């Protein structure tokens, strides 16, 4: 959690709540990922992208996974430079 503090502006409670919420949402679409795995992936994305809110990151990740993207592809899409995300 201390790594997440260094990357995201949200407080620890918000990070934990959003992560658990995302875990439940993913479970509803039969995608199983642990909170630790989610947070670890998002820390990597946050370091690459900078300037992204954690809640936004969770929502975008969910949308990608719901559309059929694998974990790796979803994280890569989120970590891509903004120009690439707009024009794949």
PyMOL Python script that loads the backbone (N, CA, C, O; Angstrom):
from pymol import cmd

cmd.read_pdbstr("""\
ATOM      1  N   UNK A   1       0.816  -1.182   0.000  1.00  0.00           N
ATOM      2  CA  UNK A   1       0.000   0.000   0.000  1.00  0.00           C
ATOM      3  C   UNK A   1       0.871   1.261   0.000  1.00  0.00           C
ATOM      4  O   UNK A   1       0.472   2.297  -0.532  1.00  0.00           O
ATOM      5  N   UNK A   2       2.039   1.166   0.589  1.00  0.00           N
ATOM      6  CA  UNK A   2       2.911   2.340   0.596  1.00  0.00           C
ATOM      7  C   UNK A   2       3.375   2.697  -0.816  1.00  0.00           C
ATOM      8  O   UNK A   2       3.566   3.874  -1.125  1.00  0.00           O
ATOM      9  N   UNK A   3       3.556   1.693  -1.672  1.00  0.00           N
ATOM     10  CA  UNK A   3       3.912   1.969  -3.069  1.00  0.00           C
ATOM     11  C   UNK A   3       2.781   2.725  -3.760  1.00  0.00           C
ATOM     12  O   UNK A   3       3.026   3.667  -4.515  1.00  0.00           O
ATOM     13  N   UNK A   4       1.554   2.314  -3.502  1.00  0.00           N
ATOM     14  CA  UNK A   4       0.399   2.980  -4.104  1.00  0.00           C
ATOM     15  C   UNK A   4       0.306   4.428  -3.639  1.00  0.00           C
ATOM     16  O   UNK A   4      -0.072   5.309  -4.412  1.00  0.00           O
ATOM     17  N   UNK A   5       0.650   4.677  -2.379  1.00  0.00           N
ATOM     18  CA  UNK A   5       0.646   6.049  -1.859  1.00  0.00           C
ATOM     19  C   UNK A   5       1.572   6.960  -2.647  1.00  0.00           C
ATOM     20  O   UNK A   5       1.283   8.140  -2.846  1.00  0.00           O
ATOM     21  N   UNK A   6       2.679   6.404  -3.089  1.00  0.00           N
ATOM     22  CA  UNK A   6       3.659   7.197  -3.826  1.00  0.00           C
ATOM     23  C   UNK A   6       3.219   7.475  -5.263  1.00  0.00           C
ATOM     24  O   UNK A   6       3.720   8.404  -5.897  1.00  0.00           O
ATOM     25  N   UNK A   7       2.285   6.675  -5.778  1.00  0.00           N
ATOM     26  CA  UNK A   7       1.885   6.783  -7.176  1.00  0.00           C
ATOM     27  C   UNK A   7       0.571   7.538  -7.350  1.00  0.00           C
ATOM     28  O   UNK A   7       0.423   8.325  -8.285  1.00  0.00           O
ATOM     29  N   UNK A   8      -0.384   7.298  -6.449  1.00  0.00           N
ATOM     30  CA  UNK A   8      -1.722   7.868  -6.594  1.00  0.00           C
ATOM     31  C   UNK A   8      -1.994   8.912  -5.521  1.00  0.00           C
ATOM     32  O   UNK A   8      -1.457   8.839  -4.416  1.00  0.00           O
ATOM     33  N   UNK A   9      -2.836   9.885  -5.859  1.00  0.00           N
ATOM     34  CA  UNK A   9      -3.171  10.949  -4.922  1.00  0.00           C
ATOM     35  C   UNK A   9      -4.219  10.536  -3.893  1.00  0.00           C
ATOM     36  O   UNK A   9      -4.311  11.144  -2.826  1.00  0.00           O
ATOM     37  N   UNK A  10      -5.009   9.510  -4.201  1.00  0.00           N
ATOM     38  CA  UNK A  10      -6.058   9.079  -3.299  1.00  0.00           C
ATOM     39  C   UNK A  10      -5.471   8.504  -2.011  1.00  0.00           C
ATOM     40  O   UNK A  10      -4.350   7.995  -1.999  1.00  0.00           O
ATOM     41  N   UNK A  11      -6.248   8.593  -0.923  1.00  0.00           N
ATOM     42  CA  UNK A  11      -5.754   8.048   0.339  1.00  0.00           C
ATOM     43  C   UNK A  11      -5.906   6.526   0.359  1.00  0.00           C
ATOM     44  O   UNK A  11      -6.585   5.950  -0.491  1.00  0.00           O
ATOM     45  N   UNK A  12      -5.276   5.891   1.326  1.00  0.00           N
ATOM     46  CA  UNK A  12      -5.255   4.431   1.401  1.00  0.00           C
ATOM     47  C   UNK A  12      -6.657   3.835   1.481  1.00  0.00           C
ATOM     48  O   UNK A  12      -6.931   2.799   0.875  1.00  0.00           O
ATOM     49  N   UNK A  13      -7.525   4.476   2.214  1.00  0.00           N
ATOM     50  CA  UNK A  13      -8.881   3.953   2.350  1.00  0.00           C
ATOM     51  C   UNK A  13      -9.598   3.949   1.001  1.00  0.00           C
ATOM     52  O   UNK A  13     -10.285   2.985   0.660  1.00  0.00           O
ATOM     53  N   UNK A  14      -9.439   5.009   0.251  1.00  0.00           N
ATOM     54  CA  UNK A  14     -10.064   5.088  -1.076  1.00  0.00           C
ATOM     55  C   UNK A  14      -9.477   4.029  -1.999  1.00  0.00           C
ATOM     56  O   UNK A  14     -10.212   3.369  -2.733  1.00  0.00           O
ATOM     57  N   UNK A  15      -8.162   3.863  -1.969  1.00  0.00           N
ATOM     58  CA  UNK A  15      -7.523   2.844  -2.802  1.00  0.00           C
ATOM     59  C   UNK A  15      -8.055   1.452  -2.454  1.00  0.00           C
ATOM     60  O   UNK A  15      -8.379   0.665  -3.343  1.00  0.00           O
ATOM     61  N   UNK A  16      -8.142   1.160  -1.175  1.00  0.00           N
ATOM     62  CA  UNK A  16      -8.636  -0.146  -0.741  1.00  0.00           C
ATOM     63  C   UNK A  16     -10.093  -0.345  -1.148  1.00  0.00           C
ATOM     64  O   UNK A  16     -10.454  -1.404  -1.659  1.00  0.00           O
ATOM     65  N   UNK A  17     -10.924   0.657  -0.927  1.00  0.00           N
ATOM     66  CA  UNK A  17     -12.340   0.549  -1.276  1.00  0.00           C
ATOM     67  C   UNK A  17     -12.535   0.335  -2.774  1.00  0.00           C
ATOM     68  O   UNK A  17     -13.296  -0.543  -3.182  1.00  0.00           O
ATOM     69  N   UNK A  18     -11.859   1.123  -3.586  1.00  0.00           N
ATOM     70  CA  UNK A  18     -11.997   1.000  -5.038  1.00  0.00           C
ATOM     71  C   UNK A  18     -11.486  -0.351  -5.538  1.00  0.00           C
ATOM     72  O   UNK A  18     -12.074  -0.954  -6.436  1.00  0.00           O
ATOM     73  N   UNK A  19     -10.398  -0.812  -4.953  1.00  0.00           N
ATOM     74  CA  UNK A  19      -9.835  -2.094  -5.365  1.00  0.00           C
ATOM     75  C   UNK A  19     -10.797  -3.237  -5.048  1.00  0.00           C
ATOM     76  O   UNK A  19     -11.008  -4.118  -5.882  1.00  0.00           O
ATOM     77  N   UNK A  20     -11.376  -3.228  -3.858  1.00  0.00           N
ATOM     78  CA  UNK A  20     -12.337  -4.269  -3.485  1.00  0.00           C
ATOM     79  C   UNK A  20     -13.608  -4.175  -4.327  1.00  0.00           C
ATOM     80  O   UNK A  20     -14.185  -5.195  -4.704  1.00  0.00           O
ATOM     81  N   UNK A  21     -14.035  -2.967  -4.615  1.00  0.00           N
ATOM     82  CA  UNK A  21     -15.200  -2.771  -5.473  1.00  0.00           C
ATOM     83  C   UNK A  21     -14.934  -3.354  -6.866  1.00  0.00           C
ATOM     84  O   UNK A  21     -15.786  -4.036  -7.436  1.00  0.00           O
ATOM     85  N   UNK A  22     -13.764  -3.083  -7.394  1.00  0.00           N
ATOM     86  CA  UNK A  22     -13.403  -3.609  -8.710  1.00  0.00           C
ATOM     87  C   UNK A  22     -13.329  -5.132  -8.683  1.00  0.00           C
ATOM     88  O   UNK A  22     -13.784  -5.787  -9.621  1.00  0.00           O
ATOM     89  N   UNK A  23     -12.769  -5.700  -7.631  1.00  0.00           N
ATOM     90  CA  UNK A  23     -12.704  -7.158  -7.519  1.00  0.00           C
ATOM     91  C   UNK A  23     -14.113  -7.754  -7.602  1.00  0.00           C
ATOM     92  O   UNK A  23     -14.324  -8.751  -8.293  1.00  0.00           O
ATOM     93  N   UNK A  24     -15.067  -7.151  -6.904  1.00  0.00           N
ATOM     94  CA  UNK A  24     -16.453  -7.640  -6.942  1.00  0.00           C
ATOM     95  C   UNK A  24     -17.062  -7.472  -8.339  1.00  0.00           C
ATOM     96  O   UNK A  24     -17.726  -8.379  -8.840  1.00  0.00           O
ATOM     97  N   UNK A  25     -16.836  -6.318  -8.960  1.00  0.00           N
ATOM     98  CA  UNK A  25     -17.375  -6.073 -10.298  1.00  0.00           C
ATOM     99  C   UNK A  25     -16.829  -7.087 -11.296  1.00  0.00           C
ATOM    100  O   UNK A  25     -17.576  -7.616 -12.120  1.00  0.00           O
ATOM    101  N   UNK A  26     -15.541  -7.356 -11.224  1.00  0.00           N
ATOM    102  CA  UNK A  26     -14.932  -8.335 -12.119  1.00  0.00           C
ATOM    103  C   UNK A  26     -15.499  -9.725 -11.861  1.00  0.00           C
ATOM    104  O   UNK A  26     -15.733 -10.490 -12.796  1.00  0.00           O
ATOM    105  N   UNK A  27     -15.717 -10.045 -10.597  1.00  0.00           N
ATOM    106  CA  UNK A  27     -16.297 -11.337 -10.254  1.00  0.00           C
ATOM    107  C   UNK A  27     -17.677 -11.516 -10.869  1.00  0.00           C
ATOM    108  O   UNK A  27     -18.053 -12.628 -11.240  1.00  0.00           O
ATOM    109  N   UNK A  28     -18.429 -10.433 -10.978  1.00  0.00           N
ATOM    110  CA  UNK A  28     -19.764 -10.489 -11.572  1.00  0.00           C
ATOM    111  C   UNK A  28     -19.728 -10.827 -13.061  1.00  0.00           C
ATOM    112  O   UNK A  28     -20.724 -11.287 -13.620  1.00  0.00           O
ATOM    113  N   UNK A  29     -18.591 -10.600 -13.699  1.00  0.00           N
ATOM    114  CA  UNK A  29     -18.448 -10.962 -15.109  1.00  0.00           C
ATOM    115  C   UNK A  29     -17.493 -12.152 -15.265  1.00  0.00           C
ATOM    116  O   UNK A  29     -16.910 -12.373 -16.327  1.00  0.00           O
ATOM    117  N   UNK A  30     -17.354 -12.907 -14.175  1.00  0.00           N
ATOM    118  CA  UNK A  30     -16.550 -14.142 -14.145  1.00  0.00           C
ATOM    119  C   UNK A  30     -15.069 -13.919 -14.414  1.00  0.00           C
ATOM    120  O   UNK A  30     -14.413 -14.755 -15.035  1.00  0.00           O
ATOM    121  N   UNK A  31     -14.551 -12.805 -13.952  1.00  0.00           N
ATOM    122  CA  UNK A  31     -13.120 -12.519 -14.026  1.00  0.00           C
ATOM    123  C   UNK A  31     -12.603 -12.478 -12.593  1.00  0.00           C
ATOM    124  O   UNK A  31     -12.978 -11.600 -11.816  1.00  0.00           O
ATOM    125  N   UNK A  32     -11.753 -13.420 -12.251  1.00  0.00           N
ATOM    126  CA  UNK A  32     -11.219 -13.493 -10.900  1.00  0.00           C
ATOM    127  C   UNK A  32      -9.817 -12.913 -10.808  1.00  0.00           C
ATOM    128  O   UNK A  32      -8.876 -13.436 -11.405  1.00  0.00           O
ATOM    129  N   UNK A  33      -9.689 -11.833 -10.058  1.00  0.00           N
ATOM    130  CA  UNK A  33      -8.373 -11.243  -9.797  1.00  0.00           C
ATOM    131  C   UNK A  33      -8.338 -10.801  -8.344  1.00  0.00           C
ATOM    132  O   UNK A  33      -9.301 -10.221  -7.842  1.00  0.00           O
ATOM    133  N   UNK A  34      -7.245 -11.071  -7.679  1.00  0.00           N
ATOM    134  CA  UNK A  34      -7.122 -10.684  -6.271  1.00  0.00           C
ATOM    135  C   UNK A  34      -6.893  -9.184  -6.153  1.00  0.00           C
ATOM    136  O   UNK A  34      -6.383  -8.557  -7.081  1.00  0.00           O
ATOM    137  N   UNK A  35      -7.264  -8.611  -5.022  1.00  0.00           N
ATOM    138  CA  UNK A  35      -6.994  -7.190  -4.809  1.00  0.00           C
ATOM    139  C   UNK A  35      -5.498  -6.871  -4.918  1.00  0.00           C
ATOM    140  O   UNK A  35      -5.114  -5.817  -5.425  1.00  0.00           O
ATOM    141  N   UNK A  36      -4.667  -7.790  -4.439  1.00  0.00           N
ATOM    142  CA  UNK A  36      -3.214  -7.564  -4.505  1.00  0.00           C
ATOM    143  C   UNK A  36      -2.737  -7.507  -5.952  1.00  0.00           C
ATOM    144  O   UNK A  36      -1.904  -6.672  -6.302  1.00  0.00           O
ATOM    145  N   UNK A  37      -3.265  -8.393  -6.788  1.00  0.00           N
ATOM    146  CA  UNK A  37      -2.875  -8.397  -8.204  1.00  0.00           C
ATOM    147  C   UNK A  37      -3.360  -7.129  -8.897  1.00  0.00           C
ATOM    148  O   UNK A  37      -2.634  -6.533  -9.692  1.00  0.00           O
ATOM    149  N   UNK A  38      -4.585  -6.722  -8.593  1.00  0.00           N
ATOM    150  CA  UNK A  38      -5.123  -5.497  -9.191  1.00  0.00           C
ATOM    151  C   UNK A  38      -4.273  -4.299  -8.815  1.00  0.00           C
ATOM    152  O   UNK A  38      -3.859  -3.524  -9.677  1.00  0.00           O
ATOM    153  N   UNK A  39      -4.018  -4.153  -7.533  1.00  0.00           N
ATOM    154  CA  UNK A  39      -3.248  -3.005  -7.063  1.00  0.00           C
ATOM    155  C   UNK A  39      -1.837  -3.018  -7.637  1.00  0.00           C
ATOM    156  O   UNK A  39      -1.323  -1.975  -8.041  1.00  0.00           O
ATOM    157  N   UNK A  40      -1.212  -4.182  -7.675  1.00  0.00           N
ATOM    158  CA  UNK A  40       0.135  -4.287  -8.242  1.00  0.00           C
ATOM    159  C   UNK A  40       0.181  -3.877  -9.703  1.00  0.00           C
ATOM    160  O   UNK A  40       1.093  -3.165 -10.124  1.00  0.00           O
ATOM    161  N   UNK A  41      -0.793  -4.322 -10.473  1.00  0.00           N
ATOM    162  CA  UNK A  41      -0.845  -3.937 -11.888  1.00  0.00           C
ATOM    163  C   UNK A  41      -1.072  -2.453 -12.060  1.00  0.00           C
ATOM    164  O   UNK A  41      -0.477  -1.824 -12.935  1.00  0.00           O
ATOM    165  N   UNK A  42      -1.938  -1.891 -11.224  1.00  0.00           N
ATOM    166  CA  UNK A  42      -2.245  -0.466 -11.332  1.00  0.00           C
ATOM    167  C   UNK A  42      -1.081   0.417 -10.892  1.00  0.00           C
ATOM    168  O   UNK A  42      -0.915   1.523 -11.408  1.00  0.00           O
ATOM    169  N   UNK A  43      -0.286  -0.053  -9.957  1.00  0.00           N
ATOM    170  CA  UNK A  43       0.905   0.711  -9.554  1.00  0.00           C
ATOM    171  C   UNK A  43       1.846   0.835 -10.751  1.00  0.00           C
ATOM    172  O   UNK A  43       2.389   1.909 -11.009  1.00  0.00           O
ATOM    173  N   UNK A  44       2.036  -0.254 -11.473  1.00  0.00           N
ATOM    174  CA  UNK A  44       2.880  -0.227 -12.669  1.00  0.00           C
ATOM    175  C   UNK A  44       2.318   0.733 -13.711  1.00  0.00           C
ATOM    176  O   UNK A  44       3.059   1.522 -14.297  1.00  0.00           O
ATOM    177  N   UNK A  45       1.011   0.667 -13.942  1.00  0.00           N
ATOM    178  CA  UNK A  45       0.368   1.577 -14.897  1.00  0.00           C
ATOM    179  C   UNK A  45       0.506   3.017 -14.428  1.00  0.00           C
ATOM    180  O   UNK A  45       0.844   3.899 -15.217  1.00  0.00           O
ATOM    181  N   UNK A  46       0.248   3.258 -13.156  1.00  0.00           N
ATOM    182  CA  UNK A  46       0.329   4.613 -12.611  1.00  0.00           C
ATOM    183  C   UNK A  46       1.711   5.217 -12.763  1.00  0.00           C
ATOM    184  O   UNK A  46       1.843   6.411 -13.035  1.00  0.00           O
ATOM    185  N   UNK A  47       2.725   4.417 -12.592  1.00  0.00           N
ATOM    186  CA  UNK A  47       4.104   4.905 -12.772  1.00  0.00           C
ATOM    187  C   UNK A  47       4.378   5.253 -14.231  1.00  0.00           C
ATOM    188  O   UNK A  47       5.105   6.203 -14.523  1.00  0.00           O
ATOM    189  N   UNK A  48       3.797   4.483 -15.141  1.00  0.00           N
ATOM    190  CA  UNK A  48       4.023   4.713 -16.570  1.00  0.00           C
ATOM    191  C   UNK A  48       3.245   5.924 -17.077  1.00  0.00           C
ATOM    192  O   UNK A  48       3.745   6.688 -17.903  1.00  0.00           O
ATOM    193  N   UNK A  49       2.036   6.094 -16.584  1.00  0.00           N
ATOM    194  CA  UNK A  49       1.144   7.105 -17.137  1.00  0.00           C
ATOM    195  C   UNK A  49       1.250   8.447 -16.416  1.00  0.00           C
ATOM    196  O   UNK A  49       1.268   9.505 -17.045  1.00  0.00           O
ATOM    197  N   UNK A  50       1.318   8.386 -15.114  1.00  0.00           N
ATOM    198  CA  UNK A  50       1.249   9.603 -14.295  1.00  0.00           C
ATOM    199  C   UNK A  50      -0.078  10.307 -14.555  1.00  0.00           C
ATOM    200  O   UNK A  50      -0.685  10.102 -15.606  1.00  0.00           O
ATOM    201  N   UNK A  51      -0.510  11.082 -13.674  1.00  0.00           N
ATOM    202  CA  UNK A  51      -1.715  11.898 -13.855  1.00  0.00           C
ATOM    203  C   UNK A  51      -2.966  11.112 -14.232  1.00  0.00           C
ATOM    204  O   UNK A  51      -3.688  11.503 -15.150  1.00  0.00           O
ATOM    205  N   UNK A  52      -3.224  10.030 -13.547  1.00  0.00           N
ATOM    206  CA  UNK A  52      -4.478   9.315 -13.748  1.00  0.00           C
ATOM    207  C   UNK A  52      -5.044   8.997 -12.370  1.00  0.00           C
ATOM    208  O   UNK A  52      -4.334   8.522 -11.484  1.00  0.00           O
ATOM    209  N   UNK A  53      -6.304   9.260 -12.211  1.00  0.00           N
ATOM    210  CA  UNK A  53      -6.952   8.969 -10.946  1.00  0.00           C
ATOM    211  C   UNK A  53      -7.189   7.482 -10.794  1.00  0.00           C
ATOM    212  O   UNK A  53      -7.438   6.782 -11.775  1.00  0.00           O
ATOM    213  N   UNK A  54      -7.112   7.007  -9.581  1.00  0.00           N
ATOM    214  CA  UNK A  54      -7.270   5.582  -9.335  1.00  0.00           C
ATOM    215  C   UNK A  54      -8.672   5.101  -9.694  1.00  0.00           C
ATOM    216  O   UNK A  54      -8.828   4.023 -10.267  1.00  0.00           O
ATOM    217  N   UNK A  55      -9.671   5.876  -9.370  1.00  0.00           N
ATOM    218  CA  UNK A  55     -11.051   5.490  -9.707  1.00  0.00           C
ATOM    219  C   UNK A  55     -11.231   5.391 -11.213  1.00  0.00           C
ATOM    220  O   UNK A  55     -11.872   4.463 -11.706  1.00  0.00           O
ATOM    221  N   UNK A  56     -10.667   6.345 -11.945  1.00  0.00           N
ATOM    222  CA  UNK A  56     -10.734   6.305 -13.409  1.00  0.00           C
ATOM    223  C   UNK A  56     -10.019   5.066 -13.946  1.00  0.00           C
ATOM    224  O   UNK A  56     -10.508   4.394 -14.854  1.00  0.00           O
ATOM    225  N   UNK A  57      -8.882   4.787 -13.382  1.00  0.00           N
ATOM    226  CA  UNK A  57      -8.111   3.618 -13.798  1.00  0.00           C
ATOM    227  C   UNK A  57      -8.920   2.338 -13.587  1.00  0.00           C
ATOM    228  O   UNK A  57      -8.954   1.470 -14.459  1.00  0.00           O
ATOM    229  N   UNK A  58      -9.566   2.223 -12.433  1.00  0.00           N
ATOM    230  CA  UNK A  58     -10.398   1.044 -12.151  1.00  0.00           C
ATOM    231  C   UNK A  58     -11.527   0.913 -13.164  1.00  0.00           C
ATOM    232  O   UNK A  58     -11.786  -0.180 -13.670  1.00  0.00           O
ATOM    233  N   UNK A  59     -12.195   2.011 -13.460  1.00  0.00           N
ATOM    234  CA  UNK A  59     -13.317   1.959 -14.389  1.00  0.00           C
ATOM    235  C   UNK A  59     -12.863   1.585 -15.799  1.00  0.00           C
ATOM    236  O   UNK A  59     -13.499   0.764 -16.460  1.00  0.00           O
ATOM    237  N   UNK A  60     -11.776   2.180 -16.255  1.00  0.00           N
ATOM    238  CA  UNK A  60     -11.252   1.858 -17.589  1.00  0.00           C
ATOM    239  C   UNK A  60     -10.828   0.389 -17.660  1.00  0.00           C
ATOM    240  O   UNK A  60     -11.077  -0.296 -18.653  1.00  0.00           O
ATOM    241  N   UNK A  61     -10.189  -0.077 -16.595  1.00  0.00           N
ATOM    242  CA  UNK A  61      -9.761  -1.475 -16.554  1.00  0.00           C
ATOM    243  C   UNK A  61     -10.966  -2.403 -16.626  1.00  0.00           C
ATOM    244  O   UNK A  61     -10.969  -3.375 -17.380  1.00  0.00           O
ATOM    245  N   UNK A  62     -11.984  -2.096 -15.838  1.00  0.00           N
ATOM    246  CA  UNK A  62     -13.187  -2.920 -15.869  1.00  0.00           C
ATOM    247  C   UNK A  62     -13.791  -2.950 -17.274  1.00  0.00           C
ATOM    248  O   UNK A  62     -14.149  -4.016 -17.774  1.00  0.00           O
ATOM    249  N   UNK A  63     -13.900  -1.795 -17.900  1.00  0.00           N
ATOM    250  CA  UNK A  63     -14.474  -1.730 -19.247  1.00  0.00           C
ATOM    251  C   UNK A  63     -13.681  -2.577 -20.238  1.00  0.00           C
ATOM    252  O   UNK A  63     -14.264  -3.275 -21.068  1.00  0.00           O
ATOM    253  N   UNK A  64     -12.367  -2.518 -20.154  1.00  0.00           N
ATOM    254  CA  UNK A  64     -11.525  -3.313 -21.042  1.00  0.00           C
ATOM    255  C   UNK A  64     -11.717  -4.813 -20.800  1.00  0.00           C
ATOM    256  O   UNK A  64     -11.846  -5.595 -21.742  1.00  0.00           O
ATOM    257  N   UNK A  65     -11.733  -5.192 -19.535  1.00  0.00           N
ATOM    258  CA  UNK A  65     -11.901  -6.610 -19.200  1.00  0.00           C
ATOM    259  C   UNK A  65     -13.290  -7.093 -19.602  1.00  0.00           C
ATOM    260  O   UNK A  65     -13.435  -8.210 -20.098  1.00  0.00           O
ATOM    261  N   UNK A  66     -14.307  -6.267 -19.393  1.00  0.00           N
ATOM    262  CA  UNK A  66     -15.673  -6.636 -19.767  1.00  0.00           C
ATOM    263  C   UNK A  66     -15.807  -6.793 -21.279  1.00  0.00           C
ATOM    264  O   UNK A  66     -16.642  -7.557 -21.762  1.00  0.00           O
ATOM    265  N   UNK A  67     -14.974  -6.059 -22.020  1.00  0.00           N
ATOM    266  CA  UNK A  67     -14.987  -6.145 -23.479  1.00  0.00           C
ATOM    267  C   UNK A  67     -14.175  -7.338 -23.988  1.00  0.00           C
ATOM    268  O   UNK A  67     -14.114  -7.576 -25.194  1.00  0.00           O
ATOM    269  N   UNK A  68     -13.550  -8.089 -23.071  1.00  0.00           N
ATOM    270  CA  UNK A  68     -12.834  -9.294 -23.460  1.00  0.00           C
ATOM    271  C   UNK A  68     -11.325  -9.209 -23.443  1.00  0.00           C
ATOM    272  O   UNK A  68     -10.656 -10.186 -23.780  1.00  0.00           O
ATOM    273  N   UNK A  69     -10.770  -8.076 -23.063  1.00  0.00           N
ATOM    274  CA  UNK A  69      -9.307  -7.953 -23.027  1.00  0.00           C
ATOM    275  C   UNK A  69      -8.731  -8.814 -21.897  1.00  0.00           C
ATOM    276  O   UNK A  69      -9.328  -8.937 -20.827  1.00  0.00           O
ATOM    277  N   UNK A  70      -7.582  -9.395 -22.152  1.00  0.00           N
ATOM    278  CA  UNK A  70      -6.878 -10.144 -21.105  1.00  0.00           C
ATOM    279  C   UNK A  70      -6.308  -9.143 -20.096  1.00  0.00           C
ATOM    280  O   UNK A  70      -6.251  -7.942 -20.360  1.00  0.00           O
ATOM    281  N   UNK A  71      -5.893  -9.654 -18.952  1.00  0.00           N
ATOM    282  CA  UNK A  71      -5.268  -8.788 -17.934  1.00  0.00           C
ATOM    283  C   UNK A  71      -4.075  -8.049 -18.541  1.00  0.00           C
ATOM    284  O   UNK A  71      -3.941  -6.835 -18.387  1.00  0.00           O
ATOM    285  N   UNK A  72      -3.222  -8.785 -19.224  1.00  0.00           N
ATOM    286  CA  UNK A  72      -2.012  -8.191 -19.789  1.00  0.00           C
ATOM    287  C   UNK A  72      -2.343  -7.121 -20.826  1.00  0.00           C
ATOM    288  O   UNK A  72      -1.743  -6.046 -20.826  1.00  0.00           O
ATOM    289  N   UNK A  73      -3.296  -7.415 -21.704  1.00  0.00           N
ATOM    290  CA  UNK A  73      -3.668  -6.443 -22.739  1.00  0.00           C
ATOM    291  C   UNK A  73      -4.343  -5.209 -22.134  1.00  0.00           C
ATOM    292  O   UNK A  73      -4.108  -4.087 -22.582  1.00  0.00           O
ATOM    293  N   UNK A  74      -5.171  -5.420 -21.130  1.00  0.00           N
ATOM    294  CA  UNK A  74      -5.839  -4.287 -20.487  1.00  0.00           C
ATOM    295  C   UNK A  74      -4.816  -3.375 -19.807  1.00  0.00           C
ATOM    296  O   UNK A  74      -4.878  -2.154 -19.950  1.00  0.00           O
ATOM    297  N   UNK A  75      -3.883  -3.966 -19.074  1.00  0.00           N
ATOM    298  CA  UNK A  75      -2.861  -3.152 -18.407  1.00  0.00           C
ATOM    299  C   UNK A  75      -1.968  -2.444 -19.424  1.00  0.00           C
ATOM    300  O   UNK A  75      -1.598  -1.287 -19.224  1.00  0.00           O
ATOM    301  N   UNK A  76      -1.622  -3.130 -20.510  1.00  0.00           N
ATOM    302  CA  UNK A  76      -0.799  -2.506 -21.555  1.00  0.00           C
ATOM    303  C   UNK A  76      -1.538  -1.341 -22.198  1.00  0.00           C
ATOM    304  O   UNK A  76      -0.940  -0.300 -22.468  1.00  0.00           O
ATOM    305  N   UNK A  77      -2.825  -1.507 -22.443  1.00  0.00           N
ATOM    306  CA  UNK A  77      -3.613  -0.420 -23.038  1.00  0.00           C
ATOM    307  C   UNK A  77      -3.665   0.782 -22.110  1.00  0.00           C
ATOM    308  O   UNK A  77      -3.586   1.923 -22.565  1.00  0.00           O
ATOM    309  N   UNK A  78      -3.795   0.538 -20.821  1.00  0.00           N
ATOM    310  CA  UNK A  78      -3.859   1.641 -19.858  1.00  0.00           C
ATOM    311  C   UNK A  78      -2.511   2.332 -19.689  1.00  0.00           C
ATOM    312  O   UNK A  78      -2.456   3.528 -19.401  1.00  0.00           O
ATOM    313  N   UNK A  79      -1.432   1.587 -19.866  1.00  0.00           N
ATOM    314  CA  UNK A  79      -0.092   2.155 -19.697  1.00  0.00           C
ATOM    315  C   UNK A  79       0.426   2.841 -20.950  1.00  0.00           C
ATOM    316  O   UNK A  79       1.445   3.529 -20.906  1.00  0.00           O
ATOM    317  N   UNK A  80      -0.272   2.659 -22.071  1.00  0.00           N
ATOM    318  CA  UNK A  80       0.174   3.261 -23.330  1.00  0.00           C
ATOM    319  C   UNK A  80       0.092   4.776 -23.244  1.00  0.00           C
ATOM    320  O   UNK A  80      -0.760   5.306 -22.531  1.00  0.00           O
ATOM    321  N   UNK A  81       0.959   5.483 -23.953  1.00  0.00           N
ATOM    322  CA  UNK A  81       0.873   6.938 -23.999  1.00  0.00           C
ATOM    323  C   UNK A  81      -0.516   7.387 -24.440  1.00  0.00           C
ATOM    324  O   UNK A  81      -1.188   6.675 -25.187  1.00  0.00           O
ATOM    325  N   UNK A  82      -0.943   8.534 -23.996  1.00  0.00           N
ATOM    326  CA  UNK A  82      -2.304   9.044 -24.274  1.00  0.00           C
ATOM    327  C   UNK A  82      -2.613   9.048 -25.771  1.00  0.00           C
ATOM    328  O   UNK A  82      -3.734   8.716 -26.158  1.00  0.00           O
ATOM    329  N   UNK A  83      -1.676   9.403 -26.602  1.00  0.00           N
ATOM    330  CA  UNK A  83      -1.924   9.449 -28.054  1.00  0.00           C
ATOM    331  C   UNK A  83      -2.249   8.054 -28.579  1.00  0.00           C
ATOM    332  O   UNK A  83      -3.114   7.909 -29.443  1.00  0.00           O
ATOM    333  N   UNK A  84      -1.578   7.039 -28.078  1.00  0.00           N
ATOM    334  CA  UNK A  84      -1.844   5.676 -28.509  1.00  0.00           C
ATOM    335  C   UNK A  84      -3.198   5.201 -28.019  1.00  0.00           C
ATOM    336  O   UNK A  84      -3.879   4.448 -28.716  1.00  0.00           O
ATOM    337  N   UNK A  85      -3.600   5.631 -26.824  1.00  0.00           N
ATOM    338  CA  UNK A  85      -4.905   5.217 -26.293  1.00  0.00           C
ATOM    339  C   UNK A  85      -6.025   5.808 -27.114  1.00  0.00           C
ATOM    340  O   UNK A  85      -7.071   5.178 -27.268  1.00  0.00           O
ATOM    341  N   UNK A  86      -5.836   6.993 -27.643  1.00  0.00           N
ATOM    342  CA  UNK A  86      -6.871   7.630 -28.464  1.00  0.00           C
ATOM    343  C   UNK A  86      -6.903   7.079 -29.882  1.00  0.00           C
ATOM    344  O   UNK A  86      -7.962   6.989 -30.502  1.00  0.00           O
ATOM    345  N   UNK A  87      -5.716   6.708 -30.391  1.00  0.00           N
ATOM    346  CA  UNK A  87      -5.598   6.249 -31.779  1.00  0.00           C
ATOM    347  C   UNK A  87      -4.904   4.903 -31.848  1.00  0.00           C
ATOM    348  O   UNK A  87      -3.739   4.832 -32.239  1.00  0.00           O
ATOM    349  N   UNK A  88      -5.598   3.828 -31.474  1.00  0.00           N
ATOM    350  CA  UNK A  88      -4.926   2.525 -31.464  1.00  0.00           C
ATOM    351  C   UNK A  88      -4.526   2.052 -32.845  1.00  0.00           C
ATOM    352  O   UNK A  88      -3.952   0.972 -32.985  1.00  0.00           O
TER     353      UNK A  88
END
""", "prot")
cmd.dss("prot")
cmd.show_as("cartoon", "prot")
cmd.util.cbc("prot")
cmd.orient("prot")
